Amino acid sequence: MTPIHHPLKSAMDETRRRARELRRNSTEAEKALWRHLRARPFGLRFRRQYPIPPYIVDFYCPSIRLAIEVDGDSHEWQRDYDEHRDRAIQAKGVTILRVGNDEARLDPGSVLDTLEKLLIQQRSKS
C-alpha cells in the first residue's frame, strides 16, 4: 500500500529540515548572541532557528512567545518581505525583537539589556 502524503506534513518536514540546516550554518552574529542566550538569561530558555511555519525565526522563547531576529545587510533590500513576515508571525501571538548584525556580534549585552526592558514592559502589562 502506498503511503498518503499530507501536504502540510511535508511542508513542516521541509521547514524542520531547513531549520536544522540554518543551525549548522549560523552567522557570526547569531553565534555571538547564542553564546549569551543559551545561558538562559533571566531564566528564559531560547531555541535557535525555531520553526513558526511557514517561517523560521533566529531565536525563540516559548514561555514568553518572543522571537529575536538578527538582521544582516540583506535585510536592507527585503524590508517589505520582513514586514509581511513580522505581521504573519505576530498574528500568531509572537512578539518580535529585531537586532542588527553588528549589535548581536559586537555588543550582545545590549541585546540582553533590550530583552530585559521588554520583559519589564510585558510584566507591567499583566
C-alpha positions as CSV (number, residue, x, y, z in Angstrom):
1,M,0.0,0.0,0.0
2,T,1.4,3.4,-1.0
3,P,1.6,5.9,1.9
4,I,-0.5,9.0,1.7
5,H,1.5,12.2,1.9
6,H,-0.3,15.1,3.6
7,P,0.9,18.5,2.1
8,L,1.0,20.2,5.5
9,K,3.2,17.4,6.9
10,S,5.7,17.6,4.0
11,A,5.8,21.4,4.3
12,M,6.5,21.1,8.0
13,D,9.2,18.4,7.4
14,E,10.8,20.8,4.9
15,T,10.7,23.7,7.4
16,R,12.3,21.5,10.1
17,R,15.0,20.4,7.6
18,R,15.7,24.0,6.7
19,A,15.9,24.9,10.4
20,R,18.5,22.2,11.0
21,E,20.5,23.5,8.1
22,L,20.3,27.1,9.4
23,R,21.5,25.9,12.8
24,R,24.5,24.2,11.2
25,N,25.3,27.4,9.2
26,S,24.8,30.2,11.7
27,T,26.3,33.6,11.0
28,E,28.9,35.0,13.3
29,A,26.4,37.4,14.8
30,E,24.0,34.6,15.5
31,K,26.8,32.5,17.2
32,A,27.8,35.5,19.3
33,L,24.2,36.2,20.5
34,W,23.6,32.4,21.0
35,R,26.5,32.2,23.5
36,H,24.5,34.6,25.7
37,L,21.0,33.3,25.1
38,R,22.0,29.7,25.8
39,A,22.9,30.7,29.3
40,R,19.2,31.2,29.9
41,P,19.2,34.9,30.7
42,F,16.5,36.0,33.2
43,G,15.6,32.3,33.5
44,L,14.4,32.1,29.9
45,R,15.1,29.2,27.6
46,F,15.7,30.1,24.0
47,R,15.8,27.9,20.9
48,R,17.8,28.5,17.8
49,Q,16.4,28.6,14.3
50,Y,12.9,27.7,15.5
51,P,10.1,27.0,13.0
52,I,7.0,29.1,13.2
53,P,5.5,27.7,10.0
54,P,6.0,28.6,7.3
55,Y,8.8,30.8,8.7
56,I,11.9,30.1,10.8
57,V,13.0,32.7,13.4
58,D,16.6,33.0,14.6
59,F,15.8,32.6,18.3
60,Y,12.6,31.8,20.1
61,C,11.5,31.7,23.7
62,P,8.2,29.8,24.0
63,S,7.4,30.8,27.6
64,I,7.0,34.5,26.7
65,R,6.3,33.9,22.9
66,L,9.3,36.1,21.9
67,A,11.3,35.8,18.6
68,I,14.6,37.5,18.2
69,E,15.7,38.2,14.6
70,V,19.3,39.1,13.7
71,D,19.2,41.4,10.7
72,G,22.2,41.4,8.3
73,D,22.9,43.6,5.3
74,S,20.4,41.6,3.2
75,H,17.5,42.9,5.2
76,E,18.1,46.4,3.8
77,W,16.6,45.3,0.5
78,Q,14.0,43.0,1.8
79,R,12.2,45.3,4.2
80,D,8.8,44.7,2.6
81,Y,9.2,40.9,3.0
82,D,10.3,41.3,6.6
83,E,7.3,43.5,7.4
84,H,5.0,41.0,5.9
85,R,6.7,38.1,7.7
86,D,6.6,40.0,11.0
87,R,2.9,40.6,10.7
88,A,2.2,36.9,9.9
89,I,4.3,35.8,12.9
90,Q,2.8,38.5,15.2
91,A,-0.7,37.3,14.2
92,K,0.3,34.0,15.9
93,G,0.8,35.9,19.1
94,V,4.6,36.2,18.9
95,T,6.5,39.4,19.8
96,I,9.4,40.1,17.5
97,L,12.6,41.8,18.6
98,R,14.8,42.8,15.6
99,V,18.5,43.5,16.3
100,G,21.3,44.4,13.8
101,N,24.1,42.1,12.9
102,D,26.7,44.4,14.4
103,E,24.8,44.8,17.7
104,A,24.4,41.0,18.0
105,R,28.1,40.3,17.1
106,L,29.9,43.2,18.8
107,D,27.6,44.0,21.7
108,P,25.3,41.1,22.6
109,G,25.0,42.6,26.1
110,S,22.9,45.5,24.7
111,V,20.6,42.9,23.2
112,L,20.1,41.4,26.7
113,D,19.5,44.9,28.0
114,T,16.8,45.4,25.4
115,L,15.4,42.0,26.3
116,E,15.3,43.0,30.0
117,K,13.4,46.2,29.2
118,L,10.9,44.2,27.1
119,L,10.3,41.8,30.0
120,I,9.7,44.6,32.4
121,Q,7.1,46.1,29.9
122,Q,5.4,42.7,29.5
123,R,5.2,42.2,33.2
124,S,3.9,45.6,33.9
125,K,1.0,45.0,31.4
126,S,-0.1,41.8,33.1
